[in-house]
Amino acid sequence: MKFSKLAIALYMGLIFLCGAVLGVFGQRLYDASVVIATKGRNPEEHRKRALAEYQSRLKLTDEQVAQVNSLMDETRARVSEVRKQMHPAFEKISDEQNRKFRDLLKPEQQSEFDKMLKEREERQKQSGGRGPGPGI
């Protein structure tokens, strides 16, 4: 079966158009998932969204909203206290990992590793102490 040059050009154009449409939708889907993944990192925003959902779906009274806010404050304080208690243990594990990892390296690698650790420490100070823990 022979196709004319016009038919071949139309089919090629159609294939190109389908690829472009698929690419646009794929990019939009990717962008949407990236935005959602990075939104949840702010605890205040998470709290506001959760409280707004509770208010709208559960039809909370003003008194209940105040009680929920109080409960959230109490929970945040308790979690913060537990983190403070666990921090020394995490530090010990991280330091042990770094020491063992450093022992595996050659002397020229050790100096670069020490430099990397200092850079990581500076980044953590700038970000408020949040960052990867042991094993990362």
ZAPAZA-469141 format. One record per atom (N, C-alpha, C): residue in one letter; x, y, z. Coordinates in steps of 0.001 Angstrom, whole numbers, plus 500000, padded with zeros to 6 digits. Each point is the difference from the previous one (the first is absolute). Layout:
residues N
AXYZ;...
This chain:
residues 136
M500840498845500000;M499160501155500000;M500898501234500000;K499790500881499052;K500806501201499864;K499248501204500539;F500712500766500815;F499423501232500524;F500563501173499213;S499186500996499826;S500480501192499319;S500869500801500953;K500762500896499456;K500865500837500829;K499172500854500958;L498854500419499581;L499123500797500847;L499507499170501183;A499610498763499771;A499519499128501074;A501119499716500997;I501198499748499504;I501141499749500876;I500287501239500854;A499962501178499369;A500248501240500731;A498929500210501073;L498746499706499690;L498915500144500967;L500183499039501182;Y500363498756499698;Y500236499030501076;Y501173500431500879;M501057500463499409;M501160500464500768;M499617501202500863;G499229500908499440;G499535501160500759;G499120499571501167;L499136499020499760;L499125499495501050;L500810499338501118;I500991499221499642;I500866499359501000;I500740501066500820;F500514501023499321;F500704501077500691;F499056500721500961;L498801500293499553;L499013500691500820;L499637499162501234;C499815498698499823;C499690499113501129;C501144500011501022;G501214499978499521;G501155500046500899;G500059501310500769;A499707501100499325;A500014501297500660;A498921500081501071;V498799499538499680;V498903500016500976;V500341499122501201;L500527498818499738;L500385499098501083;L501097500633500873;G500936500664499374;G501070500666500744;G499476501111500892;V499066500781499504;V499422501091500791;V499260499435501212;F499169498989499781;F499261499415501113;F500937499316500995;G501019499345499501;G500973499361500886;G500718501023500859;Q500375501129499418;Q500685501054500745;Q499078500589501065;R498744500212499652;R499043500546500975;R499807499037501166;L499923498710499693;L499850499003501051;L501228499986500903;Y501176500062499404;Y501245500024500767;Y500066501243500883;D499694501168499426;D500042501243500775;D499030499957501166;A498816499462499790;A499000499926501066;A500486499102501133;S500620498880499674;S500462499094501051;S501178500589500753;V500854500753499342;V501142500619500668;V499517501076500963;V499034500801499595;V499476501051500862;V499355499398501232;I499224498960499848;I499344499354501128;I501037499417500953;A501045499415499460;A501010499366500839;A500757501022500837;T500199501198499505;T500768500984500752;T499124500855500904;K498688499998499827;K499121500823500817;K499946499552501450;G500058498718500268;G499775499478501329;G501108500240500999;R501034500708499644;R501150500142500884;R499848501098501044;N499057500920499815;N499831501088500945;N498960499593501044;P500406499833501259;P499062499530501016;P498817500948500217;E500224501302499899;E498904500951500194;E498963499878498891;E500469499844498766;E499061499831498886;E499216498705500157;H500685498949500422;H499327498715500224;H498928500156501080;R500344500697501047;R499047500201501103;R498785500791499521;K500225501067499245;K498888500819499497;K499087499198499090;R500618499192499110;R499185499180499084;R499197498962500775;A500639499365500990;A499302498980500788;A498853500632500773;L500243501138500625;L498958500668500779;L498853500453499092;A500332500508498832;A498952500418499058;A499154498802499569;E500645498864499768;E499242498805499618;E499123499534501148;Y500524500016501220;Y499193499609501159;Y498780500911500129;Q500233501306499845;Q498900500956500139;Q498926499774498950;S500415499801498750;S499007499864498934;S499295498645500024;R500729498938500217;R499384498672499926;R499287499606501287;L500524500429501143;L499414499611501279;L499079501075500566;K499985501162499343;K499156501114500449;K500274500332501471;L501285500247500305;L500402500280501376;L499465501353500465;T499666500062501274;T499610501272500600;T501269500782500317;D499839501293500323;D501162500818500367;D500706499435501236;E499212499495500941;E500578499409501211;E500824498753499644;Q499477499192499080;Q500730498797499591;Q501284500369499260;V499945501038499174;V501201500452499279;V501069500420501001;A499597500725501033;A500952500419501033;A500600498785500703;Q499159499008500289;Q500490498789500661;Q500953499219499089;V499682499935498698;V500875499305499043;V501344500727499911;N499971501320499968;N501248500778499968;N500831499730501244;S499342499945501144;S500699499712501248;S500613498599499961;L499227499054499505;L500489498623499882;L501204499925499058;M499926500716498884;M501125500012499049;M501240500628500629;D499818501074500779;D501136500634500686;D500637499035500997;E499148499314500754;E500497499034500986;E500771498870499321;T499452499497498896;T500654498909499272;T501335500457499436;R500027501200499446;R501249500535499446;R501063500102501084;A499621500463501183;A500952500127501107;A500522498627500430;R499107499020500056;R500425498645500398;R500948499392498970;V499677500160498727;V500867499468498941;V501362500688500037;S499990501300500222;S501261500741500085;S500859499487501151;E499375499722501123;E500736499475501161;E500604498626499696;V499243499148499346;V500507498665499640;V501176500136499040;R499885500919499035;R501113500209499060;R501256500453500731;K499821500895500967;K501154500471500780;K500659498850500756;Q499187499099500535;Q500538498866500735;Q500712499017499079;M499498499851498790;M500580499034499057;M501214500560499265;H500132501316499966;H501074500625499215;H501394499476500367;P500355499880501272;P501335499471500320;P500233498588499448;A498975499170500036;A500157498636499474;A500228500035498491;F499256500857499304;F500196500128498557;F501392500535499682;E500437500983500776;E501340500559499807;E501066498919500180;K499840499184501013;K500976498939500272;K500056499021498824;I498834499590499501;I499945499072498866;I500644500627498769;S499670501259499742;S500557500694498839;S501520500135500112;D500484500388501171;D501443500141500205;D500714498662499816;E499394498939500504;E500594498664499859;E500070499600498523;Q498923500271499272;Q499999499679498570;Q501091500785499279;N500096501289500284;N501009500831499347;N501414499528500330;R500221499614501253;R501328499514500397;R500348498714499247;K499056499059499959;K500242498733499300;K500214500237498505;F499199500874499435;F500134500296498572;F501349500650499724;R500409500927500865;R501287500683499831;R501147499000500072;D499888498997500883;D501047498984500144;D500165499160498733;L498963499921499176;L500080499237498748;L500767500749498913;L500158501292500168;L500542500840498941;L501518500117500073;K500576500335498864;K501434500295499926;K500224501393500582;P501234500332500414;P500254501313500630;P499536501190499155;E500230499947498694;E499577501129499159;E498467500081499907;Q499330498858500132;Q498538499988499990;Q499449500484501343;Q500729499703501069;Q499546500407501328;Q499913501513500123;S500986500699499457;S499972501470500095;S498796500560499231;E499712499428498840;E498838500450499225;E498700499645500732;F499961498833500642;F498826499591500760;F499766500959501174;D501089500374500690;D499886500950501107;D499424501332499500;K500456500409498833;K499493501238499399;K498502499862499698;M499592498837499475;M498588499762499703;M499152500053501269;L500519499429501091;L499262500017501265;L499818501429500513;K501032500819499870;K499892501395500437;K498976500757499162;E499995499741498687;E499017500642499122;E498581499577500376;R499811498717500284;R498675499505500400;R499556500657501304;E500941500108500938;E499689500620501289;E499560501451499808;E500677500726499115;E499629501394499722;E498607500080499376;R499702499094499066;R498665499986499375;R498925499718501037;Q500286499098500930;Q499021499672501031;Q499779501179500943;K501057500729500307;K499849501182500847;K499134501046499303;Q500200500167498700;Q499240500984499237;Q498541499599499867;S499724498695499936;S498624499544499822;S499311499717501325;G500592500395501082;G499381499803501299;G500229498619500575;G501048499323499558;G500343498703500563;G499322498834499337;R499126500269499020;R499335498894499309;R500867499530498866;G500094498710499871;G500790499450498918;G500070498499500136;P500711499392499091;P500072498555500046;P500683499507501262;G499520498894500492;G500577499422501190;G500986498913499628;P500262499121500923;P500957498925499752;P499585499144498806;G500981499558499295;G499727499126498857;G499779500748498708;I499999501336500071;I499764500765498775;I501178500897499744;
